[in-house]
Amino acid sequence: MTPDRSAPVGVFDSGIGGLSVLQHIRQILPHESLLYVADAGYTPYGDKPASLILERSIAVTELLLSQGIKALVVACNTATASAIKHLRERYPELIIIGMEPGLKPATQISKTGKVGVLATRSTLQSEKYLQLSTQLSAETGIQFIPQACVGLVDQIEKLDPSSAIHIRQLLDEYIPPLLETNVDTLVLGCTHYPFVADFITEITEKHKGNLPAIQLIDTGRAVALHLKGLLMKHALASEMKTAPPLIAYSSGSVKRLQDACRHYLNLTDDQFTIASTTGLV
Ligand code: DGL
């Protein structure tokens, strides 16, 4: 069945990270009806085999398709790297948008020619990432220095005040060595990381002294703009006059997703509903 303009847009991630993309979608496309899936029962994807990430991406996409989505945003760099090619082959009629670490925008702003890339191990080891970084380095001469932030997603997912200390410890371990290589730009190559951007900036400021501030690159807004462009092109943009409530599902803790919607999206309880995917995927 061909979707119509009032059909929802589906967005998914391994957990709450995709909400950092969804917040841009809500700003840029305020009248779209949105369905979000946090595959929190399987988070983090970044340490899982590519075959499992693909399996979960298909299962979650099936759930979203069963709810009649007109477009899919894979709001997860790790799932994009492992699964987007297969998803596009499997669902050729569906508009599918993925995330990739913002290496291209980084080439336009780096002055030192050195760019740090923070992402999951799975993203950084993927063929997709290796191809992109090799090609862009050859074209621009920019050197990309990858840093897998193992453990960080787990801590961001916890959303409790005691995780802040562990987040800081992990970032204190991962970021200073990158700064020593003279990077002036850090790519946030995982959709969870914009939620700890303030911690990252704090650490970069402490270590750089009076040198120019390190620029952080997050591609969430660019993805939302790309989605808008595709919906317009396919005459699928919503014509509703009000913002419908967000519908969110979790395959893990429903309470945690609820807290994240309140905390990161500033939603009041009448602006969203949360359900468990139990029995669905
Ligand atoms: N938010 C994800 C990403 O953009 C997934 C992180 C994970 O589950 O390891 O890569």
Boltz pocket constraint, residues with backbone or C-beta under 6 A from the ligand:
constraints:
  - pocket:
      binder: B
      contacts: [[A, 13], [A, 14], [A, 15], [A, 17], [A, 18], [A, 42], [A, 43], [A, 44], [A, 45], [A, 46], [A, 47], [A, 75], [A, 76], [A, 77], [A, 78], [A, 79], [A, 120], [A, 123], [A, 153], [A, 189], [A, 190], [A, 191], [A, 192]]
      max_distance: 6.0
